[in-house]
């Protein structure tokens, strides 16, 4: 059986593939590379307290919007 073209897969497709094929290191590294290239995360320093979250409204909004029912978030 031939391997899928990981570079042609979307981030979501590759994520799903890696979850099903956890032993496939090539797929895992392709997924991590895709995450790095697309860099659709918000970087922030480590929090010192819960109150520090107030300094990151974009982060809080992203968490709230990605956890809404029916959005397909993982």
TIFI-39157 format. One record per residue: residue in three letters; x, z, y of N, C-alpha, C in turn. Coordinates in Angstrom, 1 decimal. Each point is the difference from the previous one (the first is absolute). Layout:
Ala, X, Z, Y, X, Z, Y, X, Z, Y
...
! end
This chain:
Unk, 0.8, 0.0, -1.2, -0.8, 0.0, 1.2, 0.9, 0.0, 1.2
Unk, -0.3, -0.9, 1.0, 0.8, 0.0, 1.2, -0.5, 1.0, 1.0
Unk, 0.9, 0.4, 0.9, -0.3, 1.0, 1.0, -0.6, -0.7, 1.2
Unk, -0.9, 0.7, 0.7, -0.6, -0.6, 1.2, 1.0, -0.1, 1.1
Unk, -0.3, -0.9, 0.9, 0.8, -0.1, 1.2, -0.3, 1.1, 1.0
Unk, 0.9, 1.0, 0.0, -0.3, 1.2, 0.8, 0.1, -0.3, 1.5
Unk, 0.8, -1.0, 0.4, 0.1, -0.3, 1.4, -1.2, -0.7, 0.5
Unk, -0.8, -0.6, -0.9, -1.2, -0.7, 0.5, -1.2, 1.0, 0.0
Unk, 0.1, 1.1, -0.6, -1.1, 1.0, -0.1, -0.1, 0.7, 1.3
Unk, -1.3, 0.4, 0.4, -0.2, 0.8, 1.1, 0.5, 1.5, -0.3
Unk, 0.1, 0.8, 1.1, 0.5, 1.3, -0.2, -1.0, 0.8, -0.9
Unk, -1.3, -0.2, 0.1, -1.0, 0.6, -0.8, 0.1, -0.5, -1.4
Unk, 0.1, -1.3, -0.3, 0.1, -0.5, -1.3, 1.3, 0.6, -0.7
Unk, 1.1, 0.0, 0.7, 1.2, 0.6, -0.6, -0.1, 1.5, -0.2
Unk, -0.7, 0.7, 0.8, -0.2, 1.4, -0.2, -0.8, 0.2, -1.3
Unk, -1.1, -0.8, -0.1, -0.8, 0.2, -1.2, 0.8, -0.4, -1.3
Unk, 0.8, -1.0, 0.1, 0.8, -0.4, -1.1, 1.0, 1.1, -0.4
Unk, 0.7, 0.6, 1.0, 0.9, 1.0, -0.3, -0.6, 1.2, -0.6
Unk, -1.2, 0.3, 0.4, -0.8, 1.2, -0.6, -0.3, -0.3, -1.5
Unk, -0.3, -1.2, -0.3, -0.3, -0.4, -1.4, 1.3, -0.1, -0.9
Unk, 1.0, -0.5, 0.6, 1.3, -0.3, -0.7, 1.1, 0.9, 0.6
Unk, -0.2, 1.3, -0.2, 0.9, 1.0, 0.6, 1.5, -0.2, -0.5
Unk, 0.2, -0.6, -1.2, 1.3, -0.1, -0.5, 0.7, -1.2, 0.5
Unk, -0.6, -0.9, 0.8, 0.5, -1.2, 0.5, 0.8, 0.3, 1.3
Unk, 1.3, 0.2, -0.2, 0.9, 0.4, 1.2, 0.1, -1.2, 1.0
Unk, 0.0, -1.2, -0.5, 0.1, -1.2, 0.9, -1.2, 0.0, 0.9
Unk, -1.2, 0.3, -0.5, -1.2, 0.0, 0.8, 0.0, 1.1, 1.0
Unk, 0.5, 1.2, -0.5, 0.1, 1.1, 0.9, 0.9, -0.3, 1.2
Unk, 1.2, -0.5, -0.3, 0.9, -0.3, 1.1, -0.5, -1.1, 0.9
Unk, -0.8, -1.0, -0.5, -0.6, -1.0, 0.8, -1.1, 0.6, 0.9
Unk, -0.7, 1.0, -0.5, -1.0, 0.7, 0.8, 0.7, 0.8, 1.1
Unk, 1.0, 0.7, -0.3, 0.7, 0.8, 1.0, 0.6, -0.9, 1.1
Unk, 0.6, -1.2, -0.4, 0.5, -0.9, 0.9, -1.1, -0.5, 0.9
Unk, -1.2, -0.3, -0.5, -1.1, -0.5, 0.8, -0.5, 1.0, 0.9
Unk, 0.0, 1.3, -0.4, -0.4, 1.1, 0.9, 1.0, 0.0, 1.2
Unk, 1.3, -0.1, -0.3, 1.0, 0.0, 1.1, -0.2, -1.2, 0.9
Unk, -0.2, -1.1, -0.5, -0.1, -1.2, 0.8, -1.2, 0.0, 0.9
Unk, -1.2, 0.4, -0.6, -1.2, 0.1, 0.8, -0.1, 1.2, 0.9
Unk, 0.7, 1.0, -0.4, 0.2, 1.3, 0.8, -1.3, 0.3, 0.8
Unk, -1.1, 0.2, -0.7, -1.3, 0.3, 0.6, -0.3, 1.5, -0.1
Unk, 1.1, 0.8, 0.1, -0.2, 1.5, 0.0, 0.4, 0.5, 1.4
Unk, -0.4, 1.3, 0.2, 0.4, 0.6, 1.3, 1.0, 1.1, -0.3
Unk, 1.2, -0.2, 0.6, 1.1, 1.0, -0.2, -0.2, 1.1, 0.9
Unk, 0.3, 1.2, -0.5, 0.0, 1.2, 0.9, 0.9, 1.1, -0.6
Unk, 0.6, 0.8, 0.8, 0.9, 1.1, -0.5, -0.8, 1.0, -0.8
Unk, 0.6, 0.8, -0.8, -0.7, 1.0, -0.8, -0.7, 1.0, 1.0
Unk, -1.2, 0.4, -0.5, -0.8, 1.0, 0.8, 0.6, 1.4, -0.2
Unk, -0.1, 0.7, 1.1, 0.4, 1.4, -0.1, -1.2, 0.9, -0.2
Unk, -1.2, -0.4, 0.4, -1.2, 0.7, -0.1, -1.2, -0.9, 0.0
Unk, -1.2, 0.5, -0.4, -1.2, -0.8, 0.1, -0.3, -0.5, 1.4
Unk, 0.4, 0.8, 1.0, -0.3, -0.4, 1.4, 0.8, -1.2, 0.4
Unk, 1.1, -0.3, -0.7, 0.8, -1.2, 0.3, -0.8, -1.3, -0.2
Unk, -1.0, 0.1, -0.9, -0.8, -1.2, -0.2, -0.7, -0.5, 1.2
Unk, -0.2, 0.9, 1.0, -0.7, -0.4, 1.2, 0.9, -0.9, 0.8
Unk, 1.3, -0.1, -0.3, 0.9, -0.9, 0.8, 0.0, -1.4, -0.6
Unk, -0.7, -0.2, -1.1, 0.0, -1.3, -0.6, -1.4, -0.6, -0.2
Unk, -0.7, -0.3, 1.1, -1.4, -0.4, -0.1, -0.2, -1.3, -0.8
Unk, 1.0, -1.0, 0.1, 0.0, -1.2, -0.8, 0.0, 0.3, -1.5
Unk, 0.8, 0.9, -0.4, 0.1, 0.4, -1.4, -1.3, 0.6, -0.5
Unk, -0.6, 0.9, 0.8, -1.3, 0.6, -0.4, -1.1, -1.0, -0.1
Unk, 0.0, -0.9, 1.0, -1.0, -1.1, 0.0, 0.1, -0.9, -1.2
Unk, 1.3, -0.3, -0.4, 0.2, -0.9, -1.1, -0.4, 0.7, -1.3
Unk, 0.3, 1.3, -0.1, -0.5, 0.8, -1.2, -1.5, 0.0, -0.1
Unk, -0.6, 0.3, 1.1, -1.5, 0.0, 0.0, -0.6, -1.3, -0.3
Unk, 0.5, -1.1, 0.5, -0.6, -1.3, -0.2, 0.3, -0.5, -1.4
Unk, 1.2, 0.4, -0.6, 0.3, -0.5, -1.4, -0.7, 0.9, -1.0
Unk, -0.6, 1.1, 0.3, -0.7, 0.8, -0.9, -1.5, -0.1, 0.0
Unk, -0.5, -1.0, 0.8, -1.5, -0.2, 0.1, -0.5, -0.6, -1.3
Unk, -1.2, 0.4, -0.4, -0.5, -0.5, -1.3, -0.2, -1.5, 0.0
Unk, 0.4, -0.6, -1.1, -0.2, -1.4, -0.1, 1.1, -0.9, 0.5
Unk, 1.1, 0.6, 0.5, 1.0, -0.9, 0.6, 1.1, -0.4, -1.0
Unk, -0.1, 0.5, -1.3, 0.9, -0.3, -1.0, 1.4, 0.6, 0.1
Unk, 0.1, 1.1, 0.8, 1.2, 0.7, 0.1, 0.4, 0.6, -1.3
Unk, 1.3, 0.1, -0.2, 0.5, 0.6, -1.2, 0.4, 1.5, 0.2
! end
